């Protein structure tokens, strides 16, 4: 199984529904943020729990107790109820943690950065001298970014609508269609969201979708559309005209996409399961094809901290050839003489990004790399924050999730 993009979100939403009568909304959100913090900091917590002569195998209860002691100075005796009362081994361990904080000079890099040991070489390769900066950013809670639906409103009007419901926001630094709220904000129960004025979407995701440059196109394909987040960006760019096809292997996600299209007032989008016969019939007809490929999701760890502990080297090894296969299939749809294939991941790993694009260009000499700067000014506006031919965003440098995009032009 590949790491799900939304497993953590689904678990949180299910928990919120199950416990909505036991706690008020603020209490539920506080509990969920504590859980997320424990998951983010699991590497450090496990180092404290398993190390030394009194070390124990780490589990969820020990992590929560250690988190309380190391972050807020809680006393061990006040936490033993988590373990059914007095436990000599647990009590000794927790008392040893009193007076300490999460950090310790003897902590090895993987524990200090709270990432699995196996992935440290890939992260060093990607970030180099910025490793500490980027991994520290991944340990901080992400803000809530929302995308403004220009089919229905403006950014200023959307901000006012959220303000009227008690949610303060500010414009995102790069995306002209984004608003940024606090990490604790929740918009899914607001009138602004219910009316389709805003949708939660990280700024990096917004930017990647805008680089498709779908405005004015007559036929656009979102090849791995999922629940349609980026499809909504494309529909707005196309001003609800032309033909927009959202494709995916999951009928469940496509059903969710249809619901989002209705809420957003999107009329030019249709959904379709990925099908070889359909691809053959529409070969070389699409002006733009977006491939938001299945990936490790390493760029989303600050908002989905559970994902990094479920990811394995085997997942990465299996994802890379799968991404290549998807790119090859999607490339068949791209029209010659100017059609574009836009490859996007929410990964920070070179193997899934630059290396994947380089391998694709070797297999497909009729495609070439179109520098992001050449498209940024038209689609996003302002100065492009990244040098070089790719869009490569990261939490430390840009304050977004980690996102990668490459624009591939067909001759």
C-alpha positions as CSV (number, residue, x, y, z in Angstrom):
1,X,0.0,0.0,0.0
2,X,1.2,3.5,-0.9
3,X,0.9,6.2,1.8
4,X,-2.6,7.7,1.5
5,X,-2.7,11.4,0.9
6,X,-5.6,11.9,3.3
7,X,-5.6,9.0,5.8
8,X,-4.8,11.3,8.7
9,X,-7.5,13.8,7.7
10,X,-10.1,11.0,7.4
11,X,-9.2,9.7,10.9
12,X,-9.4,13.2,12.3
13,X,-12.8,13.9,10.7
14,X,-14.2,10.6,11.9
15,X,-13.0,11.2,15.4
16,X,-14.5,14.7,15.4
17,X,-17.9,13.2,14.4
18,X,-17.7,10.4,17.0
19,X,-16.8,12.8,19.9
20,X,-18.7,15.9,19.0
21,X,-21.0,15.5,22.0
22,X,-18.2,14.9,24.5
23,X,-16.2,18.0,23.9
24,X,-16.9,21.5,22.6
25,X,-15.3,22.5,19.3
26,X,-12.3,24.3,20.9
27,X,-11.6,21.3,23.1
28,X,-11.8,18.9,20.2
29,X,-9.4,21.0,18.1
30,X,-7.0,21.3,21.0
31,X,-6.9,17.5,21.4
32,X,-6.4,17.0,17.7
33,X,-3.5,19.5,17.7
34,X,-1.9,17.7,20.6
35,X,-2.1,14.4,18.7
36,X,-0.5,16.1,15.7
37,X,2.3,17.5,17.8
38,X,3.0,14.1,19.3
39,X,3.2,12.6,15.8
40,X,5.4,15.4,14.5
41,X,7.8,15.0,17.5
42,X,7.6,11.2,17.7
43,X,11.3,10.8,16.8
44,X,12.4,12.9,19.7
45,X,9.9,11.4,22.1
46,X,10.9,7.9,21.2
47,X,14.6,8.8,21.8
48,X,13.7,9.8,25.3
49,X,11.4,6.8,25.9
50,X,13.6,4.0,24.5
51,X,17.0,5.3,25.6
52,X,19.0,4.7,28.8
53,X,18.8,1.9,31.3
54,X,15.2,2.6,32.1
55,X,14.1,2.7,28.5
56,X,10.8,1.0,27.4
57,X,9.3,0.2,24.0
58,X,7.5,3.3,22.8
59,X,3.7,3.3,22.5
60,X,1.0,5.9,22.1
61,X,0.4,6.4,25.9
62,X,4.1,6.8,26.7
63,X,4.5,9.3,23.9
64,X,1.6,11.4,25.2
65,X,2.9,11.3,28.7
66,X,6.5,12.1,27.6
67,X,5.1,15.0,25.5
68,X,3.3,16.5,28.5
69,X,6.4,16.3,30.7
70,X,8.9,17.5,28.1
71,X,6.8,20.4,26.7
72,X,4.7,21.7,29.6
73,X,6.5,20.4,32.7
74,X,3.8,18.0,33.8
75,X,4.7,15.7,36.7
76,X,5.0,12.0,36.2
77,X,2.7,11.1,39.1
78,X,-0.1,13.1,37.5
79,X,0.1,11.0,34.4
80,X,0.2,7.5,35.7
81,X,-3.6,7.2,35.4
82,X,-3.0,6.8,31.6
83,X,-1.4,3.4,32.5
84,X,-4.1,2.2,34.9
85,X,-2.4,3.5,38.0
86,X,1.1,3.0,39.5
87,X,3.6,1.1,37.3
88,X,7.1,0.9,38.6
89,X,8.8,0.8,35.2
90,X,6.6,3.5,33.6
91,X,6.9,5.7,36.7
92,X,10.7,5.4,36.8
93,X,10.9,6.3,33.1
94,X,8.6,9.3,33.4
95,X,10.3,10.7,36.5
96,X,13.6,10.5,34.6
97,X,12.1,12.9,32.0
98,X,11.1,15.5,34.6
99,X,13.2,18.7,34.2
100,X,14.1,18.0,30.6
101,X,12.9,19.5,27.4
102,X,12.4,17.8,24.0
103,X,16.0,18.6,22.9
104,X,19.2,17.0,24.0
105,X,22.8,17.4,22.6
106,X,23.3,13.6,22.3
107,X,20.2,13.2,20.1
108,X,21.2,11.8,16.7
109,X,20.1,13.8,13.6
110,X,17.1,11.6,12.6
111,X,15.7,11.7,16.1
112,X,16.4,15.5,16.5
113,X,14.6,16.2,13.2
114,X,11.9,13.5,14.0
115,X,12.1,11.6,10.7
116,X,12.6,7.9,10.0
117,X,16.3,6.9,9.9
118,X,16.1,5.5,6.4
119,X,15.1,8.7,4.7
120,X,17.8,11.0,6.1
121,X,20.2,10.4,3.1
122,X,17.5,11.5,0.6
123,X,16.7,14.6,2.7
124,X,20.3,15.6,2.9
125,X,20.6,15.1,-0.9
126,X,17.6,17.3,-1.4
127,X,18.2,20.1,1.0
128,X,22.0,20.2,1.5
129,X,22.9,23.2,3.7
130,X,19.3,24.0,4.2
131,X,18.6,20.6,5.9
132,X,18.2,22.0,9.4
133,X,16.1,24.9,8.2
134,X,13.7,22.7,6.2
135,X,13.3,19.9,8.7
136,X,12.7,22.4,11.5
137,X,9.9,24.0,9.5
138,X,8.4,20.6,9.0
139,X,8.1,20.3,12.8
140,X,5.9,23.4,13.0
141,X,2.2,23.3,12.5
142,X,1.2,24.5,9.1
143,X,-1.2,27.5,8.7
144,X,-4.5,26.8,7.0
145,X,-4.5,28.1,3.5
146,X,-7.7,28.5,1.5
147,X,-8.2,29.1,-2.2
148,X,-10.7,31.8,-3.2
149,X,-13.1,30.7,-5.9
150,X,-13.0,33.4,-8.5
151,X,-16.0,32.0,-10.2
152,X,-18.1,33.3,-7.3
153,X,-16.1,36.0,-5.5
154,X,-12.9,38.0,-5.0
155,X,-10.2,37.6,-2.5
156,X,-11.2,40.7,-0.7
157,X,-14.8,39.7,-0.5
158,X,-13.9,36.2,0.7
159,X,-11.7,37.6,3.4
160,X,-14.6,39.8,4.6
161,X,-17.0,36.8,4.6
162,X,-14.6,34.8,6.7
163,X,-14.0,37.8,9.0
164,X,-17.8,38.0,9.5
165,X,-17.7,34.5,10.8
166,X,-14.8,35.2,13.2
167,X,-11.9,34.0,11.1
168,X,-9.1,36.4,10.4
169,X,-7.0,35.9,7.3
170,X,-4.3,37.5,5.2
171,X,-3.3,37.2,1.6
172,X,-0.9,34.4,0.8
173,X,2.6,35.8,-0.2
174,X,2.7,34.3,-3.7
175,X,-0.7,33.0,-4.8
176,X,-3.1,35.7,-5.9
177,X,-6.1,33.4,-5.1
178,X,-5.1,32.4,-1.6
179,X,-5.8,33.4,2.0
180,X,-3.9,32.3,5.0
181,X,-5.4,31.6,8.4
182,X,-4.0,30.3,11.7
183,X,-3.2,26.6,12.1
184,X,-6.2,26.3,14.5
185,X,-8.7,27.7,12.0
186,X,-11.4,25.4,10.6
187,X,-13.4,26.6,7.6
188,X,-15.4,23.5,6.6
189,X,-18.3,24.4,8.8
190,X,-18.5,28.1,7.6
191,X,-21.0,29.6,5.4
192,X,-18.2,30.8,3.1
193,X,-17.2,27.3,2.5
194,X,-20.7,25.9,2.2
195,X,-21.5,28.5,-0.5
196,X,-18.3,27.5,-2.4
197,X,-16.5,30.8,-1.9
198,X,-13.3,29.1,-0.4
199,X,-11.7,25.7,-0.3
200,X,-8.9,24.6,1.9
201,X,-5.8,24.2,-0.3
202,X,-2.1,24.9,0.5
203,X,-0.6,27.8,-1.3
204,X,2.0,25.5,-2.9
205,X,-0.8,23.4,-4.4
206,X,-2.6,26.5,-5.7
207,X,0.6,27.7,-7.4
208,X,1.3,24.3,-9.0
209,X,-2.2,24.2,-10.5
210,X,-2.0,27.8,-11.8
211,X,1.2,26.9,-13.7
212,X,-0.9,24.7,-15.9
213,X,-1.9,27.9,-17.6
214,X,-5.4,26.6,-18.5
215,X,-6.9,30.0,-19.3
216,X,-8.3,30.1,-22.8
217,X,-7.8,26.4,-23.4
218,X,-10.6,24.3,-25.0
219,X,-9.5,20.8,-23.8
220,X,-7.7,20.2,-20.5
221,X,-7.2,17.0,-18.6
222,X,-6.5,16.6,-14.9
223,X,-5.1,13.1,-15.1
224,X,-4.8,12.2,-11.4
225,X,-7.5,14.5,-10.2
226,X,-8.3,12.8,-6.8
227,X,-11.1,14.7,-5.2
228,X,-10.7,17.6,-7.6
229,X,-8.8,20.3,-5.6
230,X,-6.6,21.3,-8.5
231,X,-9.4,20.7,-11.0
232,X,-11.2,23.6,-9.3
233,X,-8.3,25.9,-10.0
234,X,-8.2,24.9,-13.7
235,X,-12.0,25.4,-14.0
236,X,-11.7,28.9,-12.6
237,X,-8.8,29.7,-14.9
238,X,-10.9,28.5,-17.8
239,X,-13.7,30.7,-16.6
240,X,-16.1,27.7,-16.8
241,X,-15.6,27.4,-20.6
242,X,-14.0,24.7,-22.7
243,X,-13.9,21.0,-21.7
244,X,-12.2,19.9,-18.5
245,X,-11.9,16.2,-17.7
246,X,-11.0,15.1,-14.2
247,X,-9.6,11.5,-14.3
248,X,-8.7,9.2,-11.5
249,X,-8.6,5.5,-10.7
250,X,-10.9,6.0,-7.6
251,X,-14.6,6.3,-8.1
252,X,-14.9,7.4,-4.5
253,X,-12.6,10.4,-5.0
254,X,-14.3,11.3,-8.3
255,X,-17.7,11.3,-6.5
256,X,-16.2,13.7,-4.0
257,X,-14.9,15.8,-6.9
258,X,-18.4,16.1,-8.3
259,X,-19.8,17.3,-5.0
260,X,-17.1,20.0,-4.9
261,X,-17.8,21.0,-8.5
262,X,-21.4,21.6,-7.6
263,X,-20.6,23.6,-4.5
264,X,-18.1,25.7,-6.5
265,X,-20.4,26.4,-9.4
266,X,-18.2,24.6,-11.9
267,X,-20.0,23.6,-15.1
268,X,-17.3,22.7,-17.6
269,X,-15.8,19.8,-15.7
270,X,-16.6,16.1,-16.1
271,X,-15.3,13.1,-14.2
272,X,-14.0,9.9,-15.7
273,X,-12.1,6.8,-14.5
274,X,-8.7,6.4,-16.2
275,X,-9.3,4.2,-19.2
276,X,-7.0,3.0,-21.9
277,X,-9.6,3.1,-24.6
278,X,-10.6,6.7,-23.8
279,X,-6.9,7.7,-23.8
280,X,-6.5,6.1,-27.2
281,X,-9.5,8.0,-28.6
282,X,-8.3,11.3,-27.3
283,X,-4.6,10.9,-28.0
284,X,-2.8,14.1,-29.0
285,X,-5.9,16.3,-28.4
286,X,-5.4,18.0,-25.0
287,X,-3.8,21.4,-24.9
288,X,-2.9,20.9,-21.2
289,X,-2.5,17.7,-19.2
290,X,-1.9,17.9,-15.4
291,X,-0.4,14.9,-13.7
292,X,-0.5,15.3,-9.9
293,X,1.2,12.0,-9.4
294,X,0.9,9.6,-6.4
295,X,3.9,10.3,-4.3
296,X,5.5,9.9,-0.9
297,X,3.8,13.1,0.3
298,X,7.1,14.1,2.0
299,X,6.2,17.8,1.4
300,X,3.1,17.6,3.5
301,X,4.6,16.3,6.7
302,X,4.0,19.4,8.7
303,X,0.2,19.0,8.2
304,X,0.1,15.2,7.9
305,X,2.7,14.1,10.4
306,X,1.3,10.6,10.6
307,X,2.4,10.0,7.0
308,X,6.1,10.1,7.7
309,X,5.9,7.2,10.1
310,X,3.9,5.0,7.7
311,X,6.3,5.7,4.7
312,X,8.9,3.1,3.9
313,X,11.8,2.7,1.5
314,X,9.7,0.0,-0.3
315,X,7.0,2.6,-0.9
316,X,9.5,4.9,-2.6
317,X,10.9,2.1,-4.6
318,X,7.5,1.2,-5.9
319,X,6.2,4.8,-6.4
320,X,9.0,5.9,-8.8
321,X,8.2,3.4,-11.6
322,X,4.5,3.9,-11.1
323,X,5.0,7.6,-11.6
324,X,6.9,7.0,-14.8
325,X,4.1,4.7,-16.1
326,X,1.5,7.4,-15.3
327,X,3.6,10.1,-17.1
328,X,4.0,7.9,-20.2
329,X,0.2,7.3,-20.3
330,X,-0.7,10.9,-19.8
331,X,1.8,12.1,-22.4
332,X,-0.2,10.3,-25.1
333,X,-3.0,12.9,-24.6
334,X,-0.8,15.9,-25.1
335,X,-1.3,17.7,-28.4
336,X,1.8,18.2,-30.5
337,X,3.0,21.7,-31.5
338,X,2.6,23.4,-28.2
339,X,0.6,21.1,-25.9
340,X,1.9,20.9,-22.3
341,X,2.3,18.2,-19.7
342,X,2.6,19.6,-16.2
343,X,4.0,17.1,-13.7
344,X,3.4,17.8,-10.0
345,X,4.1,16.1,-6.7
346,X,3.8,17.1,-3.1
347,X,7.2,15.4,-2.5
348,X,10.6,17.0,-1.7
349,X,12.6,13.9,-2.9
350,X,14.8,14.2,-6.0
351,X,14.0,10.7,-7.0
352,X,10.4,11.6,-7.5
353,X,11.0,15.0,-9.0
354,X,14.1,16.1,-11.0
355,X,15.2,12.5,-11.6
356,X,11.7,11.5,-12.7
357,X,11.5,14.4,-15.2
358,X,15.0,13.7,-16.6
359,X,14.1,10.1,-17.2
360,X,10.9,11.1,-18.9
361,X,12.7,13.5,-21.3
362,X,15.1,10.7,-22.3
363,X,12.1,8.5,-23.1
364,X,10.2,11.3,-24.9
365,X,12.6,13.4,-27.0
366,X,9.6,15.2,-28.5
367,X,9.1,16.9,-25.1
368,X,11.3,19.7,-23.6
369,X,11.4,21.5,-20.3
370,X,9.7,24.9,-20.3
371,X,11.2,27.1,-17.5
372,X,8.7,28.0,-14.8
373,X,9.7,31.6,-15.0
374,X,8.3,31.7,-18.6
375,X,4.8,30.9,-17.3
376,X,4.8,32.4,-13.8
377,X,4.4,36.0,-14.9
378,X,1.3,35.3,-16.9
379,X,-0.4,32.8,-14.6
380,X,0.6,33.9,-11.1
381,X,2.2,37.4,-11.4
382,X,5.0,39.0,-9.5
383,X,8.5,37.7,-9.1
384,X,8.9,33.9,-9.2
385,X,10.4,32.8,-5.9
386,X,12.5,29.9,-7.3
387,X,15.5,30.0,-9.7
388,X,15.9,27.3,-12.3
389,X,13.5,25.5,-14.6
390,X,11.3,23.8,-12.0
391,X,8.9,25.0,-9.3
392,X,10.4,23.6,-6.1
393,X,8.8,24.9,-3.0
394,X,9.6,24.0,0.6
395,X,8.3,24.9,4.1
396,X,11.5,26.5,5.3
397,X,12.2,28.7,2.2
398,X,8.7,29.5,1.1
399,X,6.3,28.8,3.9
400,X,4.3,26.4,1.8
401,X,4.1,22.6,1.8
402,X,6.8,21.0,-0.3
403,X,5.7,21.0,-3.9
404,X,7.4,20.3,-7.2
405,X,6.2,21.2,-10.7
406,X,7.8,20.8,-14.1
407,X,6.2,22.1,-17.4
408,X,6.9,19.8,-20.3
409,X,6.3,21.3,-23.8
410,X,5.6,19.0,-26.7
411,X,7.1,19.9,-30.1
